[in-house]
């Protein structure tokens, strides 16, 4: 007789939950190492400039300190244990980039050699004034992402006469540019021109805003970012920020009123 087998019902066992992968997102790792801001790192990954262990990287990929990360065939080192941040008065004609393939002067050409040092945000070639450079990718993110709302103040010399109250009001409310409507801004008259305070950073925004209302810019100087002022720096000069500077930079609301008023007065005296 054939052997009889006892039929047993298969139990529906739940699938085991996969162990979460360790590590951090690649773009965050690049920012922490001072390669670039997170947004710039994302662009590098998307453009195929980043590899992990010899393979093309993908956006959001998780990495650990054991992985070998390369950008443009250069190995990304450990995140620096001590971050360094500088402020510079960028001359007109200098490019805000780590390196210019056309050989034009770039901001890092005028800075000490510091691994991972990169410019924070942008300031167009024809403009001058305050630019920050740092090895701290997280600081770069906080200063450039709109959600953090850090003010950037510009002194603009303009053509076309004195802007009317209606023109200033329109600029403050926001106007339509080719790449969308500008966010609310603040404008204050200043001799032959205006001071413009923004919390966003569209490309060449101040110039395009003023040109759109009939007041093209002849000169543009950035005089403040957050709670950090250009003060008495001269073109091409730079200095390293200390802990107090870094605190003021990100916490302008905590600057004592008398200190703020003095720096604003000195800025007006220097730039009109």
TORDREN-717708 format. One record per residue (C-alpha): residue number from 0; y, x, z. Coordinates in steps of 0.25 Angstrom, whole numbers. Each point is the difference from the previous one (the first is absolute). Example, Ala and Ser with C-alpha at 12.3 -4.5 7.8 and 13.67 -1.06 7.14 Angstrom:
BEGIN
<nuti=0&yy=-18&xx=49&zz=31> .
<nuti=1&yy=14&xx=6&zz=-2> .
***
This chain:
BEGIN
<nuti=0&yy=0&xx=0&zz=0> .
<nuti=1&yy=14&xx=5&zz=-3> .
<nuti=2&yy=8&xx=4&zz=12> .
<nuti=3&yy=9&xx=-10&zz=5> .
<nuti=4&yy=14&xx=4&zz=2> .
<nuti=5&yy=9&xx=-6&zz=10> .
<nuti=6&yy=13&xx=-5&zz=-7> .
<nuti=7&yy=12&xx=5&zz=7> .
<nuti=8&yy=14&xx=-5&zz=-3> .
<nuti=9&yy=11&xx=10&zz=-3> .
<nuti=10&yy=11&xx=0&zz=10> .
<nuti=11&yy=14&xx=0&zz=-6> .
<nuti=12&yy=5&xx=12&zz=7> .
<nuti=13&yy=15&xx=3&zz=-1> .
<nuti=14&yy=4&xx=12&zz=-9> .
<nuti=15&yy=4&xx=11&zz=9> .
<nuti=16&yy=15&xx=2&zz=1> .
<nuti=17&yy=4&xx=13&zz=-7> .
<nuti=18&yy=6&xx=11&zz=9> .
<nuti=19&yy=15&xx=1&zz=-3> .
<nuti=20&yy=4&xx=13&zz=-8> .
<nuti=21&yy=7&xx=10&zz=8> .
<nuti=22&yy=13&xx=6&zz=-5> .
<nuti=23&yy=14&xx=-4&zz=-4> .
<nuti=24&yy=5&xx=-5&zz=-13> .
<nuti=25&yy=3&xx=12&zz=-10> .
<nuti=26&yy=15&xx=-4&zz=-3> .
<nuti=27&yy=2&xx=0&zz=15> .
<nuti=28&yy=-7&xx=14&zz=1> .
<nuti=29&yy=9&xx=6&zz=-11> .
<nuti=30&yy=12&xx=-6&zz=7> .
<nuti=31&yy=-4&xx=6&zz=14> .
<nuti=32&yy=-2&xx=14&zz=-7> .
<nuti=33&yy=14&xx=-1&zz=-5> .
<nuti=34&yy=-4&xx=0&zz=-15> .
<nuti=35&yy=9&xx=-13&zz=-3> .
<nuti=36&yy=3&xx=-13&zz=6> .
<nuti=37&yy=-11&xx=-11&zz=0> .
<nuti=38&yy=6&xx=-7&zz=-12> .
<nuti=39&yy=1&xx=13&zz=-8> .
<nuti=40&yy=-14&xx=4&zz=4> .
<nuti=41&yy=-5&xx=-13&zz=-5> .
<nuti=42&yy=7&xx=3&zz=-14> .
<nuti=43&yy=-7&xx=14&zz=0> .
<nuti=44&yy=-14&xx=-6&zz=3> .
<nuti=45&yy=2&xx=-11&zz=-11> .
<nuti=46&yy=5&xx=11&zz=-10> .
<nuti=47&yy=-13&xx=7&zz=2> .
<nuti=48&yy=6&xx=12&zz=7> .
<nuti=49&yy=-8&xx=0&zz=12> .
<nuti=50&yy=-15&xx=4&zz=2> .
<nuti=51&yy=-9&xx=-1&zz=12> .
<nuti=52&yy=-12&xx=9&zz=1> .
<nuti=53&yy=2&xx=3&zz=-15> .
<nuti=54&yy=0&xx=-15&zz=-4> .
<nuti=55&yy=12&xx=-8&zz=-5> .
<nuti=56&yy=6&xx=-8&zz=12> .
<nuti=57&yy=2&xx=-15&zz=1> .
<nuti=58&yy=11&xx=-7&zz=7> .
<nuti=59&yy=-4&xx=-4&zz=14> .
<nuti=60&yy=-12&xx=10&zz=1> .
<nuti=61&yy=-3&xx=4&zz=14> .
<nuti=62&yy=0&xx=15&zz=3> .
<nuti=63&yy=-3&xx=9&zz=12> .
<nuti=64&yy=4&xx=14&zz=3> .
<nuti=65&yy=-13&xx=5&zz=-6> .
<nuti=66&yy=4&xx=-5&zz=-14> .
<nuti=67&yy=6&xx=10&zz=-9> .
<nuti=68&yy=12&xx=-7&zz=-6> .
<nuti=69&yy=8&xx=6&zz=-12> .
<nuti=70&yy=13&xx=-4&zz=-7> .
<nuti=71&yy=2&xx=6&zz=-13> .
<nuti=72&yy=-11&xx=10&zz=3> .
<nuti=73&yy=7&xx=5&zz=13> .
<nuti=74&yy=-8&xx=-2&zz=13> .
<nuti=75&yy=7&xx=-9&zz=10> .
<nuti=76&yy=0&xx=7&zz=13> .
<nuti=77&yy=0&xx=-5&zz=14> .
<nuti=78&yy=11&xx=-9&zz=5> .
<nuti=79&yy=10&xx=10&zz=7> .
<nuti=80&yy=0&xx=-1&zz=15> .
<nuti=81&yy=15&xx=1&zz=0> .
<nuti=82&yy=8&xx=-8&zz=-10> .
<nuti=83&yy=13&xx=5&zz=-5> .
<nuti=84&yy=12&xx=-8&zz=-5> .
<nuti=85&yy=13&xx=5&zz=-7> .
<nuti=86&yy=13&xx=-6&zz=-5> .
<nuti=87&yy=7&xx=6&zz=-12> .
<nuti=88&yy=13&xx=-2&zz=-7> .
<nuti=89&yy=-6&xx=-2&zz=-14> .
<nuti=90&yy=9&xx=6&zz=-11> .
<nuti=91&yy=3&xx=-8&zz=-12> .
<nuti=92&yy=-9&xx=4&zz=-12> .
<nuti=93&yy=-12&xx=3&zz=10> .
<nuti=94&yy=-13&xx=-8&zz=-2> .
<nuti=95&yy=-7&xx=-7&zz=12> .
<nuti=96&yy=-14&xx=4&zz=-3> .
<nuti=97&yy=-10&xx=11&zz=5> .
<nuti=98&yy=0&xx=7&zz=-14> .
<nuti=99&yy=7&xx=-3&zz=-13> .
<nuti=100&yy=-9&xx=2&zz=-12> .
<nuti=101&yy=13&xx=2&zz=-9> .
<nuti=102&yy=4&xx=12&zz=9> .
<nuti=103&yy=13&xx=-8&zz=5> .
<nuti=104&yy=4&xx=4&zz=15> .
<nuti=105&yy=-7&xx=-8&zz=10> .
<nuti=106&yy=3&xx=-2&zz=15> .
<nuti=107&yy=-12&xx=8&zz=4> .
<nuti=108&yy=5&xx=12&zz=-7> .
<nuti=109&yy=11&xx=1&zz=10> .
<nuti=110&yy=-9&xx=-2&zz=13> .
<nuti=111&yy=-9&xx=9&zz=8> .
<nuti=112&yy=-15&xx=0&zz=-4> .
<nuti=113&yy=-6&xx=-10&zz=9> .
<nuti=114&yy=-14&xx=-5&zz=-4> .
<nuti=115&yy=0&xx=-15&zz=-2> .
<nuti=116&yy=15&xx=-1&zz=-1> .
<nuti=117&yy=5&xx=-11&zz=-9> .
<nuti=118&yy=13&xx=-9&zz=-2> .
<nuti=119&yy=1&xx=-13&zz=6> .
<nuti=120&yy=4&xx=-11&zz=-10> .
<nuti=121&yy=9&xx=4&zz=-11> .
<nuti=122&yy=14&xx=3&zz=-4> .
<nuti=123&yy=3&xx=0&zz=-15> .
<nuti=124&yy=4&xx=13&zz=-7> .
<nuti=125&yy=15&xx=-4&zz=-2> .
<nuti=126&yy=1&xx=-4&zz=15> .
<nuti=127&yy=2&xx=9&zz=12> .
<nuti=128&yy=-1&xx=0&zz=15> .
<nuti=129&yy=-10&xx=-2&zz=11> .
<nuti=130&yy=-14&xx=2&zz=-4> .
<nuti=131&yy=-12&xx=1&zz=10> .
<nuti=132&yy=-12&xx=9&zz=-1> .
<nuti=133&yy=-12&xx=0&zz=9> .
<nuti=134&yy=-15&xx=3&zz=1> .
<nuti=135&yy=-2&xx=-13&zz=7> .
<nuti=136&yy=-6&xx=-10&zz=-9> .
<nuti=137&yy=1&xx=-11&zz=10> .
<nuti=138&yy=15&xx=2&zz=3> .
<nuti=139&yy=2&xx=-1&zz=-16> .
<nuti=140&yy=-7&xx=-13&zz=0> .
<nuti=141&yy=9&xx=-5&zz=12> .
<nuti=142&yy=12&xx=4&zz=-7> .
<nuti=143&yy=-3&xx=-5&zz=-14> .
<nuti=144&yy=-7&xx=-13&zz=2> .
<nuti=145&yy=9&xx=-12&zz=-1> .
<nuti=146&yy=-7&xx=-7&zz=12> .
<nuti=147&yy=6&xx=11&zz=10> .
<nuti=148&yy=14&xx=-4&zz=-5> .
<nuti=149&yy=7&xx=14&zz=1> .
<nuti=150&yy=15&xx=0&zz=-5> .
<nuti=151&yy=4&xx=10&zz=-11> .
<nuti=152&yy=15&xx=1&zz=-1> .
<nuti=153&yy=7&xx=5&zz=-12> .
<nuti=154&yy=15&xx=4&zz=-3> .
<nuti=155&yy=3&xx=-4&zz=-15> .
<nuti=156&yy=12&xx=4&zz=-8> .
<nuti=157&yy=1&xx=-11&zz=-11> .
<nuti=158&yy=8&xx=-3&zz=-13> .
<nuti=159&yy=6&xx=-13&zz=-4> .
<nuti=160&yy=10&xx=-2&zz=11> .
<nuti=161&yy=-1&xx=-6&zz=14> .
<nuti=162&yy=-12&xx=-10&zz=1> .
<nuti=163&yy=4&xx=-14&zz=4> .
<nuti=164&yy=-5&xx=-7&zz=12> .
<nuti=165&yy=-8&xx=-9&zz=-10> .
<nuti=166&yy=-7&xx=12&zz=-6> .
<nuti=167&yy=-3&xx=6&zz=14> .
<nuti=168&yy=-5&xx=-13&zz=5> .
<nuti=169&yy=-10&xx=-1&zz=-12> .
<nuti=170&yy=-5&xx=14&zz=2> .
<nuti=171&yy=-2&xx=-3&zz=15> .
<nuti=172&yy=-8&xx=-13&zz=-4> .
<nuti=173&yy=-8&xx=7&zz=-10> .
<nuti=174&yy=0&xx=1&zz=-15> .
<nuti=175&yy=-10&xx=0&zz=-11> .
<nuti=176&yy=-4&xx=13&zz=-6> .
<nuti=177&yy=-10&xx=3&zz=-11> .
<nuti=178&yy=-11&xx=2&zz=11> .
<nuti=179&yy=3&xx=-12&zz=8> .
<nuti=180&yy=11&xx=-5&zz=10> .
<nuti=181&yy=6&xx=9&zz=10> .
<nuti=182&yy=-2&xx=-2&zz=15> .
<nuti=183&yy=13&xx=-3&zz=8> .
<nuti=184&yy=8&xx=12&zz=2> .
<nuti=185&yy=13&xx=4&zz=7> .
<nuti=186&yy=13&xx=5&zz=-7> .
<nuti=187&yy=12&xx=5&zz=6> .
<nuti=188&yy=13&xx=5&zz=-7> .
<nuti=189&yy=3&xx=15&zz=0> .
<nuti=190&yy=12&xx=5&zz=-8> .
<nuti=191&yy=-4&xx=1&zz=-14> .
<nuti=192&yy=-14&xx=-6&zz=2> .
<nuti=193&yy=-9&xx=-6&zz=10> .
<nuti=194&yy=-11&xx=3&zz=11> .
<nuti=195&yy=-13&xx=-7&zz=-3> .
<nuti=196&yy=-11&xx=-2&zz=10> .
<nuti=197&yy=-14&xx=-4&zz=-5> .
<nuti=198&yy=-13&xx=-2&zz=6> .
<nuti=199&yy=-8&xx=1&zz=-13> .
<nuti=200&yy=-1&xx=11&zz=-10> .
<nuti=201&yy=-1&xx=-5&zz=-15> .
<nuti=202&yy=2&xx=12&zz=-10> .
<nuti=203&yy=15&xx=3&zz=-1> .
<nuti=204&yy=3&xx=-13&zz=7> .
<nuti=205&yy=14&xx=3&zz=5> .
<nuti=206&yy=4&xx=5&zz=-14> .
<nuti=207&yy=-6&xx=-12&zz=-7> .
<nuti=208&yy=6&xx=-10&zz=10> .
<nuti=209&yy=14&xx=5&zz=-2> .
<nuti=210&yy=-1&xx=2&zz=-15> .
<nuti=211&yy=-5&xx=-15&zz=-1> .
<nuti=212&yy=13&xx=-5&zz=6> .
<nuti=213&yy=9&xx=9&zz=-9> .
<nuti=214&yy=2&xx=12&zz=10> .
<nuti=215&yy=-8&xx=12&zz=-5> .
<nuti=216&yy=-3&xx=11&zz=10> .
<nuti=217&yy=7&xx=13&zz=-3> .
<nuti=218&yy=-5&xx=7&zz=13> .
<nuti=219&yy=-11&xx=-4&zz=10> .
<nuti=220&yy=-3&xx=6&zz=14> .
<nuti=221&yy=-10&xx=-4&zz=10> .
<nuti=222&yy=6&xx=1&zz=14> .
<nuti=223&yy=-10&xx=-6&zz=9> .
<nuti=224&yy=-15&xx=-4&zz=1> .
<nuti=225&yy=-4&xx=-8&zz=12> .
<nuti=226&yy=7&xx=6&zz=12> .
<nuti=227&yy=2&xx=14&zz=-7> .
<nuti=228&yy=13&xx=4&zz=-6> .
<nuti=229&yy=4&xx=11&zz=-10> .
<nuti=230&yy=11&xx=4&zz=9> .
<nuti=231&yy=5&xx=14&zz=-3> .
<nuti=232&yy=-11&xx=5&zz=-9> .
<nuti=233&yy=5&xx=6&zz=-13> .
<nuti=234&yy=-7&xx=0&zz=-14> .
<nuti=235&yy=-13&xx=8&zz=0> .
<nuti=236&yy=0&xx=1&zz=16> .
<nuti=237&yy=-12&xx=-5&zz=8> .
<nuti=238&yy=-4&xx=0&zz=15> .
<nuti=239&yy=-13&xx=-3&zz=7> .
<nuti=240&yy=0&xx=-13&zz=9> .
<nuti=241&yy=-3&xx=1&zz=14> .
<nuti=242&yy=-6&xx=-11&zz=9> .
<nuti=243&yy=13&xx=-7&zz=3> .
<nuti=244&yy=4&xx=0&zz=-15> .
<nuti=245&yy=-14&xx=-7&zz=-3> .
<nuti=246&yy=2&xx=-10&zz=10> .
<nuti=247&yy=14&xx=-3&zz=-5> .
<nuti=248&yy=-5&xx=-1&zz=-14> .
<nuti=249&yy=-10&xx=-11&zz=3> .
<nuti=250&yy=8&xx=-7&zz=11> .
<nuti=251&yy=15&xx=-2&zz=-4> .
<nuti=252&yy=1&xx=-12&zz=9> .
<nuti=253&yy=-2&xx=9&zz=12> .
<nuti=254&yy=11&xx=10&zz=-3> .
<nuti=255&yy=11&xx=-1&zz=10> .
<nuti=256&yy=12&xx=-8&zz=-6> .
<nuti=257&yy=10&xx=12&zz=3> .
<nuti=258&yy=-9&xx=9&zz=-8> .
<nuti=259&yy=-2&xx=-9&zz=-11> .
<nuti=260&yy=15&xx=-3&zz=-1> .
<nuti=261&yy=3&xx=15&zz=0> .
<nuti=262&yy=-10&xx=3&zz=-11> .
<nuti=263&yy=5&xx=-12&zz=-9> .
<nuti=264&yy=15&xx=4&zz=2> .
<nuti=265&yy=-3&xx=15&zz=-4> .
<nuti=266&yy=-8&xx=-6&zz=-12> .
<nuti=267&yy=12&xx=-8&zz=-4> .
<nuti=268&yy=10&xx=12&zz=2> .
<nuti=269&yy=-9&xx=9&zz=-9> .
<nuti=270&yy=-3&xx=-10&zz=-11> .
<nuti=271&yy=12&xx=-10&zz=0> .
***
